[in-house]
Amino acid sequence: MKALSKKARLNVIGYILLAPWLIGFIGLYLIPSCMSIYYSFTDYNLLNTPKFIGLKNYIRMFTKDEMFWQALKVTFVYVLVLVPFRLAFALMIAMLVNKKYKGIGVYRTLYYIPSIIGGSIAVSVVWRQLFGNNGVFMSLAAAVGFPQKTSILGSPNTALFAIILLGVWQFGSSMLTFLSALKTIPNSLYESASVDGSRPVYTFFKITIPMLTPTIFFNLILQIINGFRVFTESYVITDGGPLNGTLSYVLYMYKRAFNFFDMGYSCALAWIFVAIISVFTVALFWSQNRWVYYESDAK
């Protein structure tokens, strides 16, 4: 009985310590998620009582809403261009700072700073000024003899790539992950390759990349999810323009909910968004056996 009561006391202590997170999860995630599922089947404008309409929001989304497809297209282009460039740039910088030079820690910190401030409203405002009509890039183009009538952000063909560039600049977190993984690769592998006369390009593709595939897989999932969630940059820099050329999916959800007060439809958009991210995540996990190398699998 004493042992049982001691175990019960430990369980109570555990639940008490878990309570803040559990309350937050239920109040901020579980209940809102359940309400969102219900609202996605209703006609709800935040003012009136929700009216159940079944699958009409979803049918409208796929058959009548051109902006849904535009937002989806913009977001897919953003993710498909951003993720490879961000990961490649992060790996390149990680390899450069994976040295034992004096003061190398300062450089690592400086390279990480963009990830801390990169997604802020202040940086987005600065980015808008840099690529705007009177920005640095327009001035440089005019100075070298290429005056432009329309700024980079003023054209639907180039505005999205300016936002992608801001996303690539936020490579710090991926860089640190790659840096940690690079330090775990045994030097004996590189020494053996050097004895055999292997060139750096060969060792990179035959040793470094295979040993980094678990880290690449991890970063790939995180960056795809973060890429799909782009909002601040699109909202602050261009507000989805010009001609909806930078209208991200999350920004479109926001506008449907709070500009048009179409909360029921916005909730339906949100759950399609969850389904899209889930499909990508499941597909990546399904494919990892084909290209991800784990040392434990080789034993």
N, C-alpha and C positions, 0 to 999 in steps of 0.2 A: 504493500500500500504506500509505503514511504517513497519507494522508487517511482511508483505511478504518479504520486502527487508531485514529485520533483520534475518528472517529465512534463506533467500538465503545466506546472509553473513556467518551465522553459518555453512551452508552446505559447502560453499567454504573453510572455515577454517578446517572443518572436512576432506574434500578431500585432502587438503594440508598436514595435519598431517598423513593421510593414504597413501599419495603418495610414500614415501620410501619403505614401505612394498609392496604396489601394484606393483611398478616398479620391485622390486626384485622378486615377485611372478611370474609376467609375463615373465621377462627376464631369470630367473634361473629355473623356474619350468614349467610354462605353455608352452612356446615356445619349450624348449628342449623336453618336453613330446610329443608334437605333432610331432616334427621331429623324435623322437625315434619310434613312431608308424609307420610313413612312412618308415623309414629305415628298420624296421622289415620285410617289404615286398619287400626288395631290396637286390641285391648283391652289397655290398659296402665295400671297403677295406681302406677307409680314403684317398686314393690317386686318385682313378678314380671317374668318375661320377656315382652316384647310378643307378643301372639297375633294374627296376621293375621285380620281378619274382613271384609275387603272394604269395601263401601259401607254397612255397617250403621250406623256412626256418623252418616252423612249422612242415611240414611233415618229413623233415630230422631229426628234433629234436626227434620226437617220434618213428621213424622207423629205423634210421641209426646211431644215435649218442649214443654209449655205455657210453661215459663219462658224458652225460647228466643224465642218470639214476644213475651212480655212485655218481655224485655230489649231486643229489637229495637224495639218500640213506644216504650219510654222513651227510647231513644237517638235515634230519629227525631224525637220531639217536642222533645227537648233541642236537637238540631241546627237544626231548622226554626224554633225560636223564638229561640235564642241568636244565630245567625249574622247575621240581618238587624238585630237590635237592637245587637249589638256593632259592626257595620260602620257603622251609622247614627250611633251615639254617637261612634265614633272619628272619623268625617268631620266631625261637628259641632264636636268639640273641636279638631280640626286646623285648621278654618277660623277658630276663635276665637283660636288661638295663632299663626296665620299673619300676625302683625303685627310691626311694628318698634317695639315699646315697650320702655322701659327695664326690664330684669329679666325679660323674657319668657322667657329661657332657663331661669330658675328654675321657672317654671310648667310649661314643657315637661317638665322633669325630674320634677317632682312628679306630673304626669299619667302619666308612664311607669312610675313605681315600682310600681303595682299589677301590671303585667305581669311584674315581676321576682319579686315575693313572692306574687302571687295564687294560684299553684298549689301553694303549700307546705302541709305538714301543719299548721304553726302557724296559718296564716290560716284553714284549714278548721276547726280547733278553735275559734278565735274566732268564726267564722261560726255554728258550732253553738250557741255560747253566746248569740249575739245573737238567734237565732230560736228558742231553746229555751223551755221552760216558764217559766223565770225570767229570760228575756232582755229586752233593751231594748224590742223591739217588742211583746212581751206586756205589759210595764209601761206603755208609752205607750198601748196600746189600753185598758187598764184606767183610766188616768188621765183619758182623754177620755170615759169612760163607756161603753166597749165591751169589757167583760171577756169573755175567751175561755176556755172550759174546755180546749180542745185547742190546743196551740201550732201554729205554722206548719209546723214539721218533724214534728209528730205526726199530720198529716192527709195521706193519700195524694193529696188533691186540690190541695194547696198546697206540699208539700215539694219537689217537683221545681222549682217556680218560684223557690224560695229558692236552690237550687243554680244555676239559670240566671242569677239576679241576680249571683251571685259570678262567673260566667263573663263576663257583660257588663262587670263592673267591671275585668276584665283586658283593657282595650282599648288599652293603650299601644303595643304593637308595630304594630298596624294604624294607630294615629294617626300615628306617625312616618312610616310608608310614605305615608300620604295627605299629610302635611305636605311631604314631599320632592316628591311629584307636583304639589302645588299651586304650589310655587315654580317649576316648569318651564312653567307656563301663561303664554304671552306677555301682558303687560299691554296690548298694543295691541288685543287682542280685547275686553277690558273697556272700553277707551277708545272704541273704535268703537261698542260697544253703548250707552255713555253718551251719545255724540253723537246717536245715533238715538233717545234718550229711553227706552231699555229699563229696565224695573224690575228690582230685584235678584232677584226670583223668576224672571223670564224669563232673566236671565243665568246663574242657577244651573243651570237645567234645559237651557238651550240652549248654554251654553259650558262651565261647570265640570264638569257630569256627563259630557258626551261626551268631554271631554279627560281625564277621570279613569277612563274605562272600562277601559283596560289595568291600572291599579292596582287597580280594583275587582275585576277578574277574578283578578288575582294574590292579593289578600287573600281573595277568596271561596274559592279552592281551599285555601289554607292553613287558613282558619278552619273549613271543613267537615271537613277531615282531623283537625284538633285537636279539633273538637267530637265526632266519632265516638270519639276516644280518651279521652274523659273517664273518669277512674278515681278519682283521689285525693279529689276533692270528694264523690263518691257513697260512697266507702268510709269516709272519716273522719266525715263529717257525719251520715249516716243508715245506713250499712252496707247500702244497698239498700232499706231500709224507708221508711215503714211499708207493710205489705202489698205489698212489692216495687214500690212506687210510684216509687222512684228507682234501681231496679236497672239500671245501665248495662250495655251489652254486654260491655265489657272487665272490669267487676267480676264479671259472671256467668262469664266465662272463667276468671278467677282462682279463683272459688269452686269451680268444677267440678274444677280442677286441684289445688288445695292444701287445700280443705276436704273434698272428696269423693274425692280421689285418683283422679280420672277423667281422666288425662292424655291418653289417646287421643282421648276425646270433646272435650276442651278444644282439642286441636290441630285437630280438624275445625271447631270453632267459629271458630278463628283464621283458617283459610283461607277460610271463608265471609265473614268480616269483611273480609279482603283483597279478595275479589271485590266486595263491596258498595262499598267505597271506590273501587276501580278503575272500577266502572260510573259512579259519580258524577263521577269525574275525567274519564273519556272523554267523558261527556255534556256536561260543561262545555266541554271543548276543541272538541267538535263544534259547540256552539252559539255559540262566540265570534265566528264570521264574521257572525252575525246582529245582534250588539249591541255588540261591542267595536270601537272606532275606533282605528286605528293611522295615524299621520301618513305612514308610508312607503307605505301603501296608496293614499293620496290623490295621490301623485306619478305 
